[in-house]
Amino acid sequence: MRSVPIPVDTSKLAITCVKAPRPRLLNKDTGEIKTDKNGNTVFEVTVSVEDEFGRIELVRIATTGEPPIAVGDQVNPIGLLGYVWEIAGRWGISYRAERLLPARESVDA
């Protein structure tokens, strides 16, 4: 069963990098790194997400290619999508962005 992506509105969220980008592993035992359909390395970034009410959550966002962000940077996720998953009675949401940029960088339209 394939999950339908849900666009995430980040306009009222403060997103901060708390763990530097690193290649996403498919298999921790072998060290196999996840790639996209074009063979590009998929990176994973752990961020804190604070909503307008001050609630904070830690989430991981995947993106293709190493994003130019570091720990402590405010992050601007471009094209952020959430995918709901369920395995053996457990469920969650995985996140993927087209790009992750430092909030100080503007995005070309």
N, C-alpha and C positions, 0 to 999 in steps of 0.2 A: 504494500500500500504506500503510495507516494503522497507526501504532505503538500498541501497547497500553501504557497508562500503568502504571508500577510505583511503588507508594508507597515513600518513602524514610524509613527510621527515623533520626531525627536525635538520638535520646536520648544517644548516646555521641560526638557531634560538637560541636566548638566552631566556630561560624560567625561571621565578622567581616566587616563591610562594608569593602571596600578601594577602591571607586569609587562615587561617589554615584549614586543612581537617575537614569536618563535615559530619555526615550522611545525605544523600539526602532524602528529604521529598517527599512522594507521595501526602500527603494531609496536608496542613498547619493547617487546622481547627482541625483535629483529631490528628495530630502529627505522623501519620503513616509513617514509615521509609521504603524506597525502599530496596528490597533485590534482589539478583540474582536468577537464576533458582535452585541453590543449597541451598538457604536460607541464604547466607552470606550478610551482610550489604554492601550496595553500598555507598561509600564516594564521596564527591565532593570537589574539590580544585579549588580556583580561582587563576589564574596565569597571569602574564604579559608576553606577547610574543613579543620579539623585533626581527625584521628581519634584514638582512644585510644592509638595507638602513636607519635604525634607526626608522622605523615606529613601533609603539607599540600598541598592542591591549590587552584588558582584555578578557580572556576566562575562562570557567569552564570546568574542566576535571573530568569525573567520573571514578572510579576504584573500584574493589571489595576489601574489607578489608582496614583498616586504614593505609595510607602510612606513612613511617617514615620521614616526612618532616615538616618543620616549616616555619613561615613567614620569608622571607629574603633568604631562601635557593634557590640556583640554582637547577633546577629540570631536571631530566633525565626521560622523559616518555618512557616506554618500550611498544612497540606495539601500538602506538597511531593511532587511526582511527577516521575519521570524517564521520558523518552521516548527509546528507542533509535532512531537514524536511520542510513540508509546511502544514499550518493549516489556513483555512479561509483567503487565499490570502496573508498571511505572511509566510516568510520562514527564515531559518537560518541553522546553522551547529552545531550539538552537538558533543562533543568529548568524547571518552572513551579510556582508556589505560589499558593494562594488569597489569602494575605496574607503580608506580611513586616513583622514588628513588632520594635521594640527588645526585647531579652531582658528588660529591666527591667519591661516592661509585661505584666501578666497577661492571659490570654485568657478571655473569658466563655465558659462551657460551654454 
